[in-house]
Amino acid sequence: MSSLYVHIPFCQRKCFYCSFVVSIAQEQRMESYCHCLEKEMRQYKDESLDTVYIGGGTPTYLKENQIEYLLKAIHQNFQISSNCEITMEANPEGLTPLKLDIIKKYGVTRLSLGVQSLNNNFLKYLGRNHNSLKAYEAFKLLREHSFDNINCDLMFSFPQQTLEQLNEDLDAMMTLESDHISLYGLTIEERSRFFVKNTILPDSHLQAEFYTTILKRLEANGYQQYEISNFAKPGKESKHNLNYWHGGNYRGVGIGAHSHKDGKRFWNLSQLTQYIKCIEDGLPVVEEGEELAVHTQMMETILFGLRMNQGVDIKAIERRYDCSVDQNTTQQIESFIKEGFLVKSDERLQTTLKGKLVLDEISVRLIS
């Protein structure tokens, strides 16, 4: 395995757009959960890692001693490469100097800060626990602790959001000068409060204008787009996510965590109580799995590749899987090229800006 994902489900509160596996008001179970994570890690003793991603939930919601226990467990149970990228997600309101001292001590090289917006009205609308001042303070604290690889999440396409408000948010975000920006258009997911309230998003034309504006603004400020929703200063791309997008192997531990190894996918139980009980009783926590057909693996690699600016070399992917793209898919690709959604250059197939705006639809049509 080259990558490890560790899921920390705990949050102080659930944001209104969130549909992830999170646990609210479960602080009394954080200690036992960390111990269960360590026990699960023992099953994969000495696997080599090039990247680690600790996500959630809110990993920095853990107490100082729990963060130290978790990071120590990762180092004790896995072989960490010398240039391993270790990312931890954080919310602005959960950071303290002591937590950052511990995080730094155990080799975390990258922090992903859930800023989302620097507009206080939007932060309140999203149900976030921080305001813009807290976000600025948290970012400054990260720099003071010598973190030189910081991602900031940025959301857009809120109901009633105007282009002027978006540009103001981008102006504010640029003042942070983060190393990486992950872009999220607001979506209405089942099990979220916005879904229950039947929240209506801006129409597709306005969302496309927002996205195009963001691309131009970020690129003008030194960020290179390398994936449809990810922008980085040179050399600051997320190695962990690139492994996902290239169809690499990864191990997931914790509730709801997914793993992939050579075309086999499996995932853990998603209920906190059940997960803890199974670990404590020495029972398996893998809930289910599937083995992907070779053709499916090949098509997923192509579709993930189309999300990246570098695109894909379809012939190289066919050789990798010893499988060929069928005639119908080839014709569909040629049609998308003629319509200006895709472009082919030096054997690489890439998605144009026009294509990026409807990439989900392109993907559905290529696998249907």
C-alpha positions in Angstrom: 0.0 0.0 0.0 1.3 3.4 -0.8 -1.3 5.6 0.9 -3.2 5.5 4.2 -6.4 7.3 5.0 -7.4 7.7 8.7 -11.0 8.7 9.4 -11.7 10.8 12.5 -15.5 11.2 12.7 -15.8 13.7 15.6 -17.1 17.2 15.2 -18.3 19.9 17.5 -21.3 20.3 15.3 -22.5 19.2 11.9 -22.3 21.8 9.1 -25.6 22.3 7.3 -24.2 20.9 4.0 -22.5 17.9 5.5 -23.5 14.3 4.7 -20.2 12.6 5.8 -19.8 10.0 8.5 -19.5 12.2 11.5 -20.2 11.9 15.2 -21.6 14.9 17.2 -21.5 15.1 21.0 -19.4 12.0 21.3 -16.3 13.4 23.0 -16.4 10.7 25.7 -15.7 8.1 22.9 -12.7 9.8 21.3 -10.2 8.0 23.6 -11.6 4.5 22.9 -11.9 5.3 19.2 -8.2 6.2 19.0 -7.3 3.0 20.7 -9.5 1.1 18.2 -7.7 2.8 15.3 -4.4 1.7 16.7 -5.7 -1.9 16.9 -6.9 -1.8 13.4 -3.6 -0.5 12.2 -1.8 -3.5 13.7 -3.4 -5.7 11.1 -1.3 -3.9 8.4 1.9 -3.8 10.3 4.9 -2.6 8.4 3.1 -1.7 5.2 5.0 1.0 3.4 3.5 4.5 3.0 4.3 7.4 0.7 1.3 9.5 1.8 -1.0 9.7 4.9 -4.2 11.6 5.1 -6.0 12.2 8.4 -9.5 13.4 7.6 -12.9 13.6 9.0 -14.9 15.0 10.7 -12.4 17.2 12.4 -9.1 15.5 13.4 -7.9 18.6 15.3 -11.1 18.3 17.5 -9.2 15.5 19.3 -7.4 16.4 22.5 -3.7 16.9 22.5 -2.9 13.6 24.0 -5.2 11.8 21.6 -3.6 13.5 18.6 -0.1 12.4 19.8 -1.4 8.9 20.4 -2.8 8.7 16.9 0.3 10.0 15.2 2.6 7.8 17.2 0.4 4.8 16.3 0.8 5.5 12.6 4.6 5.7 12.9 4.8 2.5 15.0 2.6 0.4 12.7 3.7 1.5 9.2 6.9 2.1 7.3 6.9 5.8 6.6 9.0 6.8 3.6 11.6 9.5 4.0 9.6 12.0 1.9 6.2 10.9 3.0 3.5 13.6 2.7 1.4 13.5 5.9 -1.8 15.7 5.7 -4.1 16.5 8.5 -7.4 18.3 8.2 -8.1 21.1 10.6 -10.8 23.6 11.3 -9.8 27.2 12.4 -11.6 27.0 15.7 -9.8 23.8 16.8 -6.2 24.8 16.5 -3.9 25.5 19.5 -0.2 26.1 19.7 0.2 22.9 21.7 -1.7 20.8 19.1 0.5 22.2 16.4 3.7 21.5 18.3 2.6 17.8 18.5 1.5 17.7 14.9 4.9 19.2 13.8 6.8 16.8 16.1 5.3 13.7 14.4 6.1 14.8 10.9 2.8 16.2 9.6 3.9 18.1 6.5 0.7 19.4 5.2 -2.4 21.0 6.8 -5.8 21.3 5.1 -7.7 24.2 6.7 -11.5 24.3 6.4 -11.8 28.0 5.6 -14.8 27.6 3.2 -15.4 31.3 3.0 -14.1 34.6 4.5 -17.6 36.1 4.2 -19.1 36.0 7.7 -22.6 35.8 6.4 -21.8 32.8 4.3 -20.0 31.1 7.2 -23.0 31.5 9.4 -25.3 30.2 6.6 -23.1 27.1 6.2 -23.3 26.4 10.0 -19.6 26.9 10.5 -18.1 27.4 14.0 -15.6 30.1 12.9 -15.7 33.6 11.5 -13.3 35.2 9.1 -11.1 36.6 11.9 -10.7 33.2 13.4 -9.7 31.8 9.9 -7.0 34.5 9.6 -5.7 33.9 13.1 -5.6 30.1 12.4 -3.7 30.5 9.2 -1.2 32.9 10.8 -0.7 30.3 13.6 0.1 27.6 11.0 2.8 29.9 9.4 4.2 30.7 12.8 4.7 27.0 13.3 6.6 26.8 10.0 4.0 24.9 8.0 4.9 25.7 4.4 2.3 23.4 2.7 -1.2 24.6 3.6 -4.4 23.9 1.7 -7.4 26.1 2.2 -10.9 24.9 1.2 -13.0 27.4 -0.7 -16.8 27.0 -1.3 -18.9 28.8 -3.8 -22.4 28.8 -5.4 -24.4 29.6 -2.3 -28.0 30.6 -2.9 -28.3 34.3 -3.7 -24.5 34.6 -4.0 -23.5 37.3 -6.5 -20.4 37.5 -8.7 -19.4 40.6 -6.7 -19.5 38.6 -3.5 -17.5 35.8 -5.1 -14.8 38.2 -6.2 -14.7 39.7 -2.7 -14.2 36.3 -1.2 -11.5 35.5 -3.7 -9.8 38.9 -2.8 -9.8 37.9 0.8 -8.6 34.3 0.1 -5.6 35.7 -1.9 -4.4 37.7 1.1 -3.8 34.4 2.9 -1.4 33.2 0.2 -2.0 29.5 0.9 0.0 26.9 -1.0 -3.0 25.0 -2.3 -6.7 25.7 -2.7 -9.4 23.0 -2.9 -12.6 24.2 -4.6 -16.0 23.0 -3.7 -19.2 24.1 -5.4 -22.0 23.8 -2.8 -24.1 20.6 -3.5 -27.2 19.4 -1.8 -26.6 16.0 -0.4 -29.0 13.6 1.2 -28.8 13.5 5.0 -27.8 17.2 5.1 -29.8 20.0 6.6 -29.9 21.8 3.3 -31.5 18.7 1.7 -34.2 18.6 4.3 -34.9 22.4 3.8 -35.0 21.8 0.0 -32.3 24.4 -0.6 -32.2 25.8 -4.2 -28.8 26.5 -5.7 -27.9 29.1 -8.4 -28.8 28.0 -11.9 -26.2 26.1 -14.0 -25.2 29.2 -16.1 -24.4 31.2 -13.0 -22.4 28.3 -11.5 -20.4 28.1 -14.7 -19.7 31.8 -14.6 -18.6 31.4 -11.0 -16.3 28.5 -11.8 -14.7 30.3 -14.8 -14.1 33.4 -12.7 -12.4 31.4 -10.0 -10.1 29.7 -12.6 -9.0 33.0 -14.0 -8.5 34.6 -10.7 -6.5 31.7 -9.2 -4.3 31.3 -12.2 -3.6 35.0 -12.3 -2.4 34.7 -8.7 0.1 31.9 -9.3 -2.1 28.9 -8.7 -1.9 26.1 -11.3 -4.9 24.0 -11.8 -3.9 20.4 -11.9 -7.3 18.8 -11.2 -10.8 20.1 -11.9 -11.2 21.3 -8.3 -7.6 21.6 -7.1 -5.1 24.4 -7.5 -1.5 24.6 -6.3 1.5 26.7 -6.2 4.4 25.0 -8.1 5.4 21.7 -6.3 2.5 21.9 -3.8 0.1 19.4 -5.4 -1.5 16.9 -3.1 0.4 13.6 -3.6 -2.2 11.7 -1.6 -5.1 12.7 -3.9 -2.9 12.2 -7.0 -2.6 8.6 -5.9 -6.4 8.2 -5.8 -6.7 9.8 -9.2 -4.1 7.6 -10.8 -5.9 4.5 -9.6 -3.3 3.6 -6.9 -3.6 1.5 -3.9 -4.7 2.9 -0.5 -5.6 1.7 2.9 -8.4 3.2 5.0 -8.8 2.8 8.7 -11.7 4.0 10.9 -15.4 4.0 10.5 -16.6 4.3 6.9 -13.1 4.2 5.6 -12.5 2.8 2.1 -9.5 0.8 0.8 -8.4 -0.3 -2.6 -5.8 -2.9 -3.6 -5.2 -4.0 -7.1 -8.8 -3.7 -8.3 -10.4 -4.9 -5.0 -12.3 -2.3 -3.0 -13.6 -2.7 0.5 -15.0 -0.5 3.2 -15.5 -0.4 7.0 -18.6 -0.3 9.1 -20.0 3.2 9.3 -21.6 3.0 12.8 -19.3 4.2 15.6 -20.7 1.9 18.3 -20.6 -1.1 16.1 -17.0 -0.3 14.9 -15.7 0.1 18.5 -17.4 -3.1 19.7 -16.1 -5.2 16.8 -12.5 -4.0 17.3 -12.7 -4.6 21.1 -14.1 -8.1 20.5 -11.5 -8.9 17.9 -14.0 -9.1 15.0 -13.5 -7.8 11.4 -14.7 -4.3 10.7 -14.8 -4.6 6.9 -18.5 -4.3 6.1 -18.4 -5.1 2.4 -16.2 -5.2 -0.7 -16.2 -5.7 -4.4 -13.7 -6.9 -7.1 -13.7 -4.6 -10.1 -13.6 -6.1 -13.6 -10.4 -5.2 -15.6 -12.5 -3.1 -18.0 -14.1 -1.2 -15.1 -10.7 -0.5 -13.6 -9.5 0.8 -16.9 -12.5 3.1 -17.4 -12.2 4.5 -13.9 -8.6 5.3 -14.5 -9.6 7.1 -17.7 -12.4 9.1 -16.0 -10.2 10.1 -13.1 -7.5 11.1 -15.6 -9.9 13.4 -17.4 -10.3 15.3 -14.2 -6.7 16.2 -14.3 -5.2 18.9 -16.5 -2.5 16.6 -17.8 -5.2 14.3 -19.1 -4.7 10.6 -20.0 -2.8 8.5 -22.5 -5.5 6.0 -23.4 -3.0 3.7 -25.2 -0.8 3.6 -22.1 -3.8 2.8 -19.9 -4.9 0.0 -22.3 -1.4 -1.5 -22.0 -1.5 -1.2 -18.2 -4.7 -3.2 -17.9 -4.2 -5.3 -21.0 -7.6 -4.3 -22.1 -9.1 -2.1 -24.9 -11.6 0.7 -24.9 -14.7 -0.6 -26.8 -15.8 0.9 -30.1 -18.9 2.7 -28.6 -16.7 4.5 -26.1 -14.2 5.4 -28.7 -16.9 6.9 -30.9 -18.3 8.8 -27.9 -14.8 10.2 -27.2 -14.5 11.3 -30.9 -17.9 13.0 -30.6 -16.8 14.9 -27.5 -13.7 16.0 -29.3 -15.7 17.3 -32.3 -18.1 19.2 -29.9 -15.1 20.8 -28.1 -15.5 19.1 -24.7 -12.3 17.1 -25.1 -9.1 17.7 -27.0 -6.4 15.3 -28.1 -2.7 16.4 -28.2 0.4 14.2 -28.4 -1.6 11.1 -27.7 -3.1 12.6 -24.5 -6.8 13.2 -24.1 -7.6 16.2 -22.1 -10.8 18.0 -20.9 -11.3 21.6 -22.2 -12.8 24.3 -20.1 -16.1 23.7 -21.8 -15.8 20.0 -20.9 -14.9 20.7 -17.3 -18.2 22.5 -16.8 -20.1 19.3 -17.7 -17.6 16.6 -16.8 -20.0 14.6 -14.6 -22.3 14.3 -17.6 -19.4 13.3 -19.9 -18.3 10.6 -17.4 -21.8 9.2 -17.2 -22.1 9.0 -21.0 -18.7 7.3 -21.4 -19.5 4.5 -19.0 -23.2 4.0 -20.0 
